[in-house]
Amino acid sequence: MSDFDDEDDGAGKRRALSNGQVLGFLARFWLRRKAIFAAGVVLTLVAVAFDLALPWASGKLIDVVAAGQKSQAWGAWAAFVGVYLAFSLIRNLAHRFWIPLAARNMEEMTNEGFARVQAFSSDWHADSFAGATVRKLTRAMWGYDSVTDAFTIWLVPSLIVLVGLSVMMLVRQPLAGAISLVVVVLYLAVNLWITERYVRPSNLKSNALDSAIGGALADAVTSNPTVKAFGAEARETERLAQVTAAWRDAVMVTWNRFTDVWLGQNLLLVVLQAGLSGAMVWAWLQGKAGPGDVAFAITAFLLMSGYLRNMGENIRMLQKGLDDSEDAAAWARLTPQIADQAGAPDFVPGPGEIAFQGVTFAYRNAGAPLYDRFSLDIAPGEKVALVGPTGSGKSTFVKLIQRLHDLQGGRILIDGQDVARVTQGSLRRAIAVVPQDPALFHRSLLDNIAYGRPDATFDQVVEAAKKARAHEFILKLPHGYDTLVGERGIKLSGGERQRVAIARAFLTDAPILVLDEATSSLDVETEALVQEAAEALMQGRTTIVIAHRLSTVRGADRILVFQNGRVVEEGRHADLKAAGGVYARLNAVSEGAA
């Protein structure tokens, strides 16, 4: 299964995991801390034992009072109170173990789910709504909490109490015991079957639409400048209203179905009440039941009805928690599309030699490969420019050396190391990328510049900013290097973002540098500043420059002209211009546009 199979369009296209598969995923977290889990289980079972003893203590007290045994009255009373006190204290103590278990497991589940999502390919993220992914992660965390509470704290103890009381009743009053046992089994079976078959499908649909709300919100909020630019606030509100309306309709079906189940549960409780009381009245009329038996039955019914109500509520909570955790459980079963080989070594940075050897590559769902047995060598320290029309393979070239995609044939070597056989993280740390539109974090300028080298000192960050011609504008900001830049760096201008990205590349000090249209959207004055910083950054590094504006690549050691995944021309600017080929035509268009 590829990681693309996980995605859906908000209507639940991906086949859902079974309840057992999701429960198995959550149970593995319980067993990570066996001692705490075992202590919680043991204490809960001890508390259940005292709860089971409550009808016995109640019946004993009534028998003593009815028989006029005054000497034993206070002892029977003490036993009745003591049983309930012991139950309360031990149950409370059990929760002291369940709390740290839940908190630590929820923390780890969220962290591991996030790490899993981070490991998925760029295509997976491109196909996903970030807001929906975030919603699924946070919902799964609370789904774990609901399942743990429902299953370990309530459902299993409830089942033990209900079966135990029924068996005790069966021994004491066979008819009443048989009725209670049948109702308990019927109650549990009907609830589980109806919840999974009747409620779960609608709950999964409403969950998918809940994720869609998160996706729609994040999409509009992160694109707010575009929304404002087109005066489209009302249109975005209407778009969200369509998503929330679909969610409203789906969730009303889900809640109504839960309410239907609740009605059935209460009808079964009426059957239990009528059966037990009727059986005890019959037994008393026949002289087969005394006051203690009646008190036992009434206390047992009160306990059983409370537990049955809790069981019904917790079955619903269990199902909702399983559904909420289903996405995280599904992610855990997926193999990332781009995965490190077992025992892969880290990439060892060298002088920056790059070699494409018979590379064949096609994008997912593409009809034909973009690269077909493509070969190319770039010498260490060489400054190479990639030019050509959109879709010709320039950006793909850079993605492949970063191993953002895997090849269908051939191999790519960097300093003699196959990029598919080293760890992805170490490989990408050796390649500094300055994109056309740098996406900064909503963190301080200091954090953003130091992102590629988090152990850098403040002085090293400042030195990198100076080399990138960014230090001066940073000092003019209200909080200097501590200034928050806004989501995706929205508080900075395009040129400022570019210079921050260049400062980050300076600090990373990677042997390979990629400049992807780094100045294409800037005004002339800002472009000069950024170009000056970029020229300084290129010194001593193997540099790949992607450009549509050919004026920025005239100083390249070699210009590669791409067309349909092939290099159709290569050479220096003057030579290619004089040749009168593809590059000359592109250059003429570029100069005309200028």
Residue, then its C-alpha position, 0 to 999 in steps of 0.5 A: m500500500s502506498d501512502f497515497d491510499d490514505e487520503d480521502d476527499g472528505a467523504g470517506k473514500r479510503r476503506a476504514l479499518s475495523n474496530g479490532q484493528v484500531l483497538g489493537f493499535l491503541a492497545r499497543f500503547w497500553l502495553r508500553r508501560k506494563a507495570i502502570f497498566a497492570a497496577g491500574v487493572v488490579l486495583t480496578l478489579v479489587a474495586v469491582a470485587f467490593d462493588l459486587a459485595l454491596p448487594w450482599a452487605s445490603g441483604k445482610l443488614i436487612d436480614v439482621v434488622a428483620a430478624g431483630q438481631k440487635s447485637q449484630a446490627w452495628g456490625a452489619w451496618a459497618a460492613f455495609v458502609g465499609v464495603y462502599l468506602a473501600f470501593s470508593l477509595i480503591r477506585n480512586l487509587a486506580h485512577r492515580f495509575w490510569i492518569p499518568l498512563a493516559a497522559r504519557n501515551m497521548e503525548e507519545m501517540t501525538n508525537e509519533g503520529f506527527a513524525r509519521v506524517q512528516a515521513f510521508s512524501s512531498d506528494w502525500h502532503a501536496d494531496s492533503f489539506a494541512g488543516a485536515t491532517v492537524r484535525k485528525l492528529t488532535r482528534a486521535m489523541w482524544g480518541y485514545d483517551s475516550v477508548t481507554d476510559a471506556f474500555t479499561i475503566w468502565l466497560v470491562p469492570s461493568l461487564i464483570v459486575l453485571v455478570g457477577l451480580s447475575v450469577m450471585m442472583l442465579v444462586r440465590q433466586p434462580l428465576a431472577g438470576a436467569i432474567s438478569l443474565v439474559v438481559v445483560v447478554l442481550y443488552l451487550a450484544v445488541n449495543l455492540w452490533i447496532t453501534e458498529r453496524y448502524v452508528r459507525p458508518s454515519n460517525l465515520k462520515s461525520n468525522a471525515l466532514d469534520s476533517a474537511i472543516g479543518g482543511a477548509l478553515a486552514d486553506a482560507v486562513t493561510s491564504n488570507p492575503t489572497v482572499k483580501a486581494f480579491g475582496a472574497e471574504a463573503r465567498e470564502t464564508e459561503r464556501l465554508a458554509q457549504v462544508t459545515a452544512a454537509w457536516r451538520d446533516a451528517v452529524m445529525v444523522t449520527w446523533n439521531r442514531f446514537t439517540d435511537v440506540w439509547l432508547g433501545q437501551n432504556l427499553l431493555l432496562v425496563v425489561l430488567q426492572a420488570g423481570l427482577s421485581g416480578a420474579m421477587v414478588w412471585a418468590w415472596l408470594q410463594g414464601k421462597a424469598g425473605p426481606g434480605d432477598v428482596a433487598f439484595a435484588i433491589t440493590a442489585f438492580l440499582l447497581m445493574s441499572g447504573y452499570l448498564r446505563n454506563m455501559g451504553e454510554n461507554i459503548r458509544m464513547l468507545q465507538k466514537g473514540l475508535d473512529d476518532s483514532e482510526d486515521a492515526a491507526a491507518w497512518a501507522r499501517l502505511t509504509p512511507q513512499i520514500a523510505d530509508q533502506a534498513g541500516a542506511p548510513d548518513f551521507v558524508p558531505g564532500p566537494g559536491e560532485i553530482a552524477f545522473q547515471g541512466v536516470t528514468f523517472a515518471y511522476r505518479n499517474a503520468g503517461a510517459p517518463l519525464y526522464d528516460r535514461f538521462s545522464l549528466d555530470i556536474a563537477p565540484g564547485e561548478k555553477v550550473a544554470l538550468v533554463g527551459p520552458t515550464g514542465s521541461g524538467k528543471s525543478t524535477f532535477v533538483k527534487l531528484i537530487q534531494r530524493l523527494h522522489d524515487l527513480q524507476g531506473g538508474r541512479i544519482l550519485i553525489d560525491g560517489q554516494d547513491v542518494a537512494r542508499v543514504t539517509q534522507g535527512s543527512l542528504r538534504r542537510a548537505i543541500a541548501v535550497v533558496p526557493q522562489d517564495p521562501a516559506l518561513f515559520h511563524r517564529s523569530l528571525l533568529d529561529n528562522i535563520a538558525y533553522g538549518r543549524p540549530d546549534a549556531t550561536f547568536d554571533q554566527v546567526v548575525e554573521a550569516a545575516k550580514k553576508a546575506r545583506a539582511h542584518e541592516f533591515i533586521l536591526k530596524l525591526p521593533h524586536g530585532y532578531d526576536t521579531l516574529v515574522g508571521e505565518r509563512g513570513i507574511k510580515l516581511s517583504g519578498g526581498e526580506r524573505q529571500r535574504v533571510a533564506i539566503a542567511r539560512a543557507f549561509l549558516t547551513d554551509a552546505p556544499i551544494l546550493v540550489l537557487d530556485e528562481a530566487t530573484s524572479s519576483l523582486d523589483v530591480e533594486t531589491e533584486a540587486l541586493v539579493q543577487e549580490a548576496a547570492e553571488a557571495l553565497m555561491q563562492g566555493r559551492t556546487t551551485i544549481v540555478i533555476a531561472h526564467r530570467l536569463s539575465t541572472v544566469r549569464g555568469a554561469d560556468r555552464i547553462l543547460v537548456f532543458q526540453n521535455g526532460r532532455v538537455v538539448e543545449e549546453g554551454r556558456h551564455a555567449d556561445l549559446k546565444a551565438a548558436g541561434g538555437v533554443y537558448a537564443r530564442l529564449n534569450a530574445v524573448s527574455e530581453g524583449a520582456a525586459 
